[in-house]
Amino acid sequence: MTAVAHDVHASAGMNSVTVRTIHAAKGLEHPIVILANMNSRRFPPSGGSSSAITFDDPIGLRQRKQYAEDYGYPHIHDNWRTDVLRKCLPRGYDEERRLLYVAMTRAKSHLVFSAGEKPNTFLEELPVEIEEFQPDVQEFHDNESVQDHLQISIPTPDGPISYSPHSLMREDIFENVEHGMGTAFGTEVHEFAEAYARGDAVPIDENETEPDKQNVKAFLDGLSGELCVEEDAYLPLTVDGERVTIYGIIDLVHLCPGTVEIIDFKTDRSRVAESEYRKQLSVYYHVLSEWFPERDLTASIFYTAAGEQVDIDPLSKSELSRLVERVNGSSIESVSLLE
């Protein structure tokens, strides 16, 4: 395996190092993601719940704290019976595993784990090679320039090169967009759409000023077929003799006896990026054309603010391959089919 050195600026802006919690990174992607502190008793944390009432599937609802007035003195003490039962249960770490999955899938190209002398159980279970090394920690002087570069050597992957549909999009097209609602709002609307399509009870706040959720609800209520949400989509391609996989998640698939609809929810108010969304939906179109070769297939964007569905004419596989070639050979900002 060969290693490639990347120059990463330590200052804010483009080509910078961003430190985030896992929760704050939901919905975002970065070329390189480093998961630090993968140590035992750190992630997952070793501390138990501080709640007075807890629930575990095998033992049911239990009271962890008890109130007593022994010898005339009121006090609260631990319920040792509950603690004994909980200690006898194997901890599944289901929630922590889901959180780790979120963190790992933020990486576009490279994912790096770091841990100390006692790595956690997750790192030990992952099919990765752990390399031990002694960090070269140098004395820091605050008069040094903050523009120094961080050198990172990352091995080239053996398997197919992986891209996301977003990596094919031009990022500069979003820079001057006015009246944007932000990533957090987009995530909120997508999570509402997913939950409502699954049939979950998701009430809408009467004081909500934006129409997006109401429009999503009305749109989903009007669909008569089977709804499949958050479907994984893998599109294999061969580009310049190399195996390439484009992976994304389809917001909604609407299945009817003779037709299949791919629907992607967008909270975008300006619609200036519709040509870029076309690239994303084209990937999903070719994946589902393999799944449902006998059905009529369409791809569309549902603009949640206006409540409008817009059909998209998908790109061909050869056009997608050309986009991947340009991503390999130039910065993502210059990738466009309109050149």
N, C-alpha and C positions, 0 to 999 in steps of 0.2 A: 504494500500500500504506500502511496505517496502522500506527502503533506503539502498543503498550500498555506502560505502566510497571508493574512489579511490585515491591512492597516485600519484601525478603528479609532476615530477621534474621541477623546474623552470629554469634549465639550458638547453643549446642547446643540441640537439641529440635526442636519443630515449626517449620516455616517457616525452616529454617536452611540454611546452606551446608555441605555435606559434601564433604570432599576424599578421594578414593579412587583406588587404582590400578585399571587396567582389570580385572585378574584378580579383585580384591576386589569389583568391582561386578557380577560375573556373577550372574544371577538376580534382580537388583534393578531397580527403575524409579524415575525421578524426573520431576517435571513439566518441569524445565529441566535440561539437561545441557550443560556447557561443556567442550569438548575443547581444552585449552590446549597450547601448545608444539608446534603442528603445523609444526615447522620442519625443514628439511633437516638431515640428520645427527643429528637428535634422535629423531624418530619417522618411519620406522624408524631404529634406531641404525646408526651407520656402522661400528662395530667388528665385526670378523670373529670367527669362532669361535676359542676358545683351545684347543680339543681337539687332541691330537696326531694323532688319526685322524679323518678327515672322509669324508662320502659325498655325492656329487652324482650325480644320475641319468645325465647324459651321460658323465661320466668315471669313475664307479664309486668304489670305496674307495681313498682315497689317504692317504699318510702326510705330515703337515705338518711334523713335526719328525724330525730324524735325529741319531743318536749317532755320534760319531767320536772317534778317538784320534790325530789328526794330530800328528806330532812328539812323541809321548809324552804329550800333554795331553788328557785326556778332556773332551769338551764336547758340547753339543747345539746344533744350528743349524737354521735354516729350510730346508725342502726347496724350493728355488726353482722346480723343475719343477712342483710342485703349485700354487704361487702363480701361476705364469704361466697354467696351465690355468684356474684359477678366475677370474682376471682377464678371461679371454676369454669367460666365460659371462655371459649377461644374467641379472641378478638378478630373480627373479620376485616376491619378497616375499609369497609365498602365506600364510605364517604371520602376517605383519604385517597382511595384508588381513583375515584372519579375526579377528584381535584388534581391528582397527578396526571391523569389523562388530559385534562384541560391544559395543564402546563406544557406537556410534551408536544401537543398538537399545535402550539403557537409557533413552532419552528418551521420555516420554509425549506431550508437546506441542511442546516447542521444543528445537532442537539448535543450539548455537553453536560455531563453530570460531574459534580465535585463533592467529595466527602472527606472526613477525617479518618482516624484509625478505626472507628466503629461505624461502618456504613449501615444504613437502615435495611430492613427486610425487603423493601421494594427494589433497591439497587441490587441486592444480591439475587433477586429473582429475575431481573431483566437479562435478556440475551445479549449482553454487552461485555466487551473486554475491559477490565479495570486495570489501569496502568498506575503504578505507584511512583511517586516522585517527591523530592524534597523542594518545597517552594523557595525561590530565591527572593527573600524579603529584604528590601533595601531601605535604608534610612531616608525618610522623606523630609525635604526642605521646602518650606512654604514659599520661598522666593523663586522656585522653579516654575517654568511655564506650564500652564494647564493644557497646552495644546499638544503635549507629548502623545505619541501613538502607542497603543497597546498592541503588541504582536501576539497573534493567536495562530497556532499551527493546528490545522484540522485535517484528519485523514480523508482522502477521497473515498466515497462509498463504493463498495463492490457491486451492489445491485443496481437496478434501474434508477436513473436520476428522477427525482420527484419534484413536481411543480404543483402549485395551486392555481386555480383559474384567475385569482387576483394577481398572481405574479405576471400574467400576460397583459394586464391593464396598464395604461399610462397613469402614473400618479399625479403628473402635473395638471391634469384636467380638473382635479378636485381643488386645486390651490386657491383659486379666486371665486369659489362658489359662495354666493351670498345666501343668507337665510337658511343656513344649514342647521339641522337639529342635533347633530352630534352623535357620536358612537353609542353613548349610553341610551339615548332615546331609541335609536335603531334597534339595539339589543332588546329593549323593553317591548317594542312592538312585535319583533320576531318571536320572542318568548310567549307573548299573548297569542299570536297566531298559531304557534305550535300547540299550546295547551288547548285552545278552543277547538282546533281541528281534531285533537285526540278525544274530545268529548269531556274535558275537565270543566269544572265549574269555575269560571274566571270572570267575576263581576267587573264592570266598568265603572270607574269613579264618575259620579254625576257631575262633579266639578271640573272634569277634564276639559281643557280648552281645545286640544287638538282633535281632529276628527278621525285620526288613523285607525284606532281600535274599532270604532263604530263601523267604519267602512270595511275593515277586515271581517268583522262579524257578519255584516250583511252579505259580503261576497261569499264567504264560506257557507252561509245558510242557503245560498242559491245553487250550490253544487250538489248534484244528485248521485254521483258515483262514489267509489271508495276513495278515501283520503289517506295518503301515506306521507308522513312528515319526516323531515331530517334524514333523507335517504343518502347513504354513502354512494359516491359515484367515482369509479376509477376508469380512466381512459388511457389504454396503452398505445403508444406511438413509437415509431422508429425514426429518429432524426439524426442524419449524418452517420448512420450505421450504429448509433447507440440506442439502447432501450430507454424510453422515457415514459413516465406515468404522470398524468395530471389527475389530481385528486381534489374533489370538492364535496360539499354537502348540499343536496337539493332541498329547498325550503318545503315544497309541496308537490306531490304527484297525484293527479286526479285521474283515477282509472274508471273507464266506462267500457261496456262490452266491445265496442269497435274502435274506441279512441283512447288516447293517453295525452294528458296535458301536463307540461312542466310549467310550474308557476314559481316565480321568484318575487318576494316582497321587497319593495324599495320605499324607504321613507324620503327619498330624494325629492326636494321641491323644484329644483331647477331643470332636471332631466338633461343636463348638458353631457352627462356621462353615458347616455344610452348606447352609444357605439361601443363603449367599453363593456357594458353589461352584456352586450351581444356576444362577446368572446366567452364570457362565463357561461351563458346559456347554451352556447354552441357545444361546449364540452359535455354538458348534461344531455343535450339532444343526441349526440352520437353514442353515449353510454346506453341510454334507454332504447335507442333504435336496435341495439343488439338484444336487449331484454324482450322487446315486444315487436318483432319483425312483421307480424301480421296485422298490426293496428296502425291507424292513422295517428301520427305523432305531431304535436305542436309545442312550441315554447313561447312563453309570454312573461312580461313583467306586469305586476300589479302595483301601481303607484298608490300607496296607502293614503296619502293626503287627499288626492282627488277621487279616490275610489274608481280608478280607471285601469282597465286591462289592455295592454298593448302587445300585439303579436310581434315576434322577432323572427327574422329570416336568418337561420343559422349559417355559420361559416362551414366550409368543407373541412375535412380532415387535413387536406394538403395545406389549406390556409392556416390552420392551427399549427401545423408543423413548421410553417414559415415563421410564425410568431415565436415559437420556441427557439428556432435558430437565431432570431434577432435578440431574444433574451440572453442567449449564450454569448452573443458577439457584441452586445452593446448594453448601455444602461437602460433600465426599464422605462425611464422617462421618454426614450426615443422610439419605443415600440408602437407602431401604428400601421394598420392596413391601408391608411389613407395616403401614405407617402408615395 
